[in-house]
């Protein structure tokens, strides 16, 4: 299994009682983790027994700490360096449970370096094997570059699981990924043709019904497998195995950031070994539940995932 991280970030976590804009505050605790949605997905894969080969397109500035820390986790990482500084994401966690996320944009990449990265990644694709690509893309990568990447993976025989924002997702869908996994707001923005829509944090009481409708509508656009995550409400899906919903369960929450990525990693890990889609979705949800209780984004544990999986069987 390949995991492709085109726009990694360093998550800088700030933990405090209350965020009061316009004032000088002192954090109770600070943490830092090598991150990026694909890296969180890779952590979810590993919690389910998979050994993903992670390809990270990484600016040189700050890359040593990033790579050393990620490899210390046991991650199998191939780095593809280019000029610039690794972007950073500031995450502020308040005692109320509110989380504020400020994403950096990333260093711009030249067209020839991007295409070299794509060529090297596609050369590693195994026919019939899964490829995960999650998150944003660095400046310099536009719609045509994304469509080219998706098409190349497909022509190499890979099954691409794509999870990206509405600005890229519509283009990605048209290019033919095997699976997409947007959240509810992203799915509805694509279906409405409004990729710039503001993403609400409250999914609403009817979230699972809307998520299932969105999954069905997105699959009708030619994607074989679709999952639509709806935060604490759960997840819905549409696939050749049918459609369905899986309600969320109550879990201890430390860091909700990366839960959807861990879900995707767990899902694909079980698809890779031949499980049917609804069963793989359940393991993906269990992985997300485990990840939420960790500070490291997406860092589920096999033991916790199994425990939550047993609870999901009872729901």
Helices and strands as residue ranges (DSSP letters): E 2-5, E 9-16, E 29-35, H 37-46, E 53-61, H 63-72, E 76-85, E 87-94, E 99-103, H 111-122, E 130-134, H 143-155, E 159-163, H 166-175, E 179-180, H 184-192, H 207-219, E 225-229, G 231-233, E 234-239, E 242-247, H 259-272, H 277-292, H 302-314
